[in-house]
Amino acid sequence: MKETKNISLRLTTEEYYAFDTICRERGYSKTGKIREFIRRLIKDELESALISDQKWKNVEEGIQEIERGEYSTFEQLKREVQKSTVADSKSIKYGKNKHPRSSNKGTRKSS
């Protein structure tokens, strides 16, 4: 048999009586309904929770880099972006991939 864990839950008086009323009128076990809700939540949201966990690890790594002094100031970042933008525009303007202007070769001769 699988090991189980217990959860203690606190509700306002109104929430408890509303939940109790629904369960009694529909023949639900309160524990069973809570278990069903938790299982549905796990099924629906576990994948995104795991993704969030990975994103949190990335944030923690970033914080550690900052604490080690491994970061760029905003001014440095702006200069790097500007250099990159200028380099990209020059490679487009002067790069090998630029299509040459069409030449007069192959044009019709007038008779």
Steps between C-alpha positions, in 0.01 A plus 500: 500500500622850415609726780250780565528848648239704684391855425328727748264754346347811652190660351283786608174393665307600187731302269479193723120502521463559125741215420337272757152576362604424140670175603202381711240591234693328221625206703866593475765418754668827603840332504432336164399832342811673631715211376328520159564875482869454587546223242332710229720796595813285476396362161415843359783707643800282576669559165480878529611479864809306390571761235464770762744307720757502217445871442553558871830311481604732216414802716702359789798443267470861383497625858813298574672648192413851619634422847827385338516827305426333165266754350486792257382846589215651302746731322720204401198313373385799291850531345507127418157515339597809304822334377305192403239705315767699314689180413183336374407797283854515354499128420167544324622806311846369406464127544552231239136406513391833358353460157701693241318745282388351176748561222436578138599148399223312336293805414340529162685687233300741298510442130 
